[in-house]
Amino acid sequence: MDPRSVALELLGVLVSGGAWLCSLATTLMSTWLTLSTELLPSESFELGLWGTCVVQDLGGLECRPYDGLLGLPPDIKLARILMCMTLGIGLLAELLAIPGMHLVNGCGGQRDGLSCKRSLKVAAGALCLLAGFLGLVPVSYIAHLTVVRFFDESVPDVVPRWEFGDALFCGWMAGFLHLVAGTLLLTSCLRLRRENCHAPVAPGPPPGRHLIRSEYV
């Protein structure tokens, strides 16, 4: 077994786990968007997927969840759905990638085990790529809407505007790490397949020579 392939798959599993944790943090964080006004300089507002928060300079934090799902803005509703899908797909990818590692015993015999592990890693890599794309969509979409609303000339300048929060940057990092993890897992599968193709074939018995079995009465 090529140690570089083992290192790639191990790194892919670790990066996938880190990406899933970043996605979880992004989903739970209340700092998707932030807002501060000159009228209340001692307070700032935060907007997340599950509620809004008021932060005071003295360290106080008061959060209020949204009243219901039907009254949510379309962008928040879409972000909720896609981030939950990202968490589910990313967790499934991690659960498939761990038994697909060559450092983990399982999947039957040697020949069938290699094929099974390769299939698990291919599925895990594809799911990681899917989780990366799904995680980048809501973060980028909300960022796009924020930029459009920030530079909207029809809104008076005295009206406060939402700005990027830390959760958006954490979500971009999570999506990028998911893409990197999927690429590493698929690359390790390609290297393993290439290694098996170039492996020497054990020579068989020469033609025309058969074992003679003697029978005694």
N, C-alpha and C positions, 0 to 999 in steps of 0.2 A: 504494500500500500504506500503510495506516494505521500510523504509527510506534508508536502505543500497542500495537497487536497484536504488532508485532515485539518490543517491550520485554517484553510479557507472556510470549511464547514463549521468549525468551532467558532471562528470569528463571526460568521454569519448568524449563528444561534445567539451569541452574546449581543450583537448589534440589534438583532430582532427583539430580544428582551428589553434592551434599553429604549428602542423605538416604541414598544408597547407602553412602557412606563411613562414616556413623554406624552403619548397620546392620552393616557389616563389623566395625567396632570392637566393637559390642555382642556379636556372635557370638564373637569371639576373646577378649574380656576374661574374666578369671577372677574378677571382682568382682561377680557377680550377687548373691551373698549374702555377708555378712561375719559373723564371730563372734569375740568376745573373752571370755575367762574371767578371774575373779579368782584362780583357782588358778595360772594362767600369765600374769601381767600383761605379760611380755616378749614374748609371742607372740600372734598373731591368725590366724584361719583365713579363707580365701576359697573360695568355691564357684562354679565356672563350668560351662559346658556340656561342656567337654572334660576337666576334672579338678579337683582341689582343690589349694590352695596353703597353705603355712605361711609367715607373714611375721614376722620377728623385728625387734625394736626397733633392732638394730645395722645393719639394712639387708639382712639375708640373706633370700633367697626360695627356697623349695624347693617345686616343683610335682610332682604325681604324677597321671598320666592315669588315667582309669577303666579297669577291667580288661576290660570288654567291653560291647557294646551291649545284650545281653539282660539284664544285671544292673542296668541303669540304673533309677532311679526313673521312674515314668510322666511326671511333670511335666518332668523334664530331657529325656527322650526326645521328648516332644511339642515342647518348645522347640527342640530341635535340628532337627527336621523342618521346623517352621514358619519358623525363621530361615534355613535353607538355601533354602527356597522363596522367602522374601522377597528374598534376595540374587539368585536367578536371575531372578525377575520384575522386580525393580528394574533389573538390568542390561539385560534385554531392553527395558524401557521407555526407558532412556537411549539404547540403540542405535537405537530407532525414532524418538525425538524429535529426534536430531541431524540426520538427513537430512530430517526434516519441517520444519526451520526454513527461512524464506525467505532467510536469509543464506547458506544452503548451496545451491549449484547442483546440479541433478539432477532426476530424475523426468520427463524428456522435455520436450515442448512447453509452451507457456504455459497453455493451457486444461487439458490433461491433467495438467500438472505441479501446478497449484493443487489439483486434486482429489486427486491422489496425496499431496501434502504434508498436506492436511487429514485424509486418512484415516490417515496415519502419526501425526499429532499426536493424533487421537482415540484411536487404539489405545494410544499412549504414555500419555495422560492416564488412560485406564481402567486400564492396568496399574499406574500409580503409585498410584492409589486402592486397588487390590487389594493391592499391596505394603504400603501403609500399614496396612490392616486386619490383614493377616497378621502384620505385625511387632508390632502392638500387642497381639495376643492372647496370645502366650507371656509377654511382659513383665508384662502386667496379671494373667495367671493365676498366675504365680509370686509376684507381689506380694500377691495375694489369699490364697494359701496361707500365705505368710509371716506376714501379719497374723493369720490364724486360728490358726496354731500359736503365735504369740507370746502371744496372750491366752487360750490354752487353760488353763482352770482345773484340769484334771485332771493337768497336768504340775507337779511341785514347783517352787517358786521357785528352788531352788538349781541347777536344770538350766539351762545356758546356752542361749540362743535365737538363732537366725539373724536378722539385720537386713538392711535394704536396702543393696545395694552400688551403686557408681557405674554399673555396666552397665545397671541398670534405668532410671536416669534418661537415659542415653544412648539406650537403646532407645525410650523414650517420645518423645524428641526426634526420633529417626529416623522413627518412625511419623507424627508430626505433620508433619515436613518432606515426607514422601512425599505426604500428603494435600494439603498446600499446593501442591506441584508439580503434582499431577494436576489440581487446581482451576485453576491458572494456565494449563495447557496447554489444557484444555477451554474455558476462558473466551476464550482467544485464537482458538480455532476458531469459537466463537459470534460473536465480534466480526467475524471475517473473513466469515462467512456473511451477517451482517447488512449488512456493507459491500457485498458482491456483490449483495445483493437491492436495495439502494438506488442501485446504480450506474446512471447514465444509459445508455439503449440507443441505439446509433448509428442515425440515421435511414436508411432504405432509399430506393431510387429511387421517385419518385411513381408511382402506378398509371396505367396506360394509356400510359406513355411507354416505348417500346422502342428499342433501338439499331437503326438501319437499316444493314445491311451491303450495300454495292454490289458487284456482281460485274461484271467486264468480261470480254468474250470476246476 
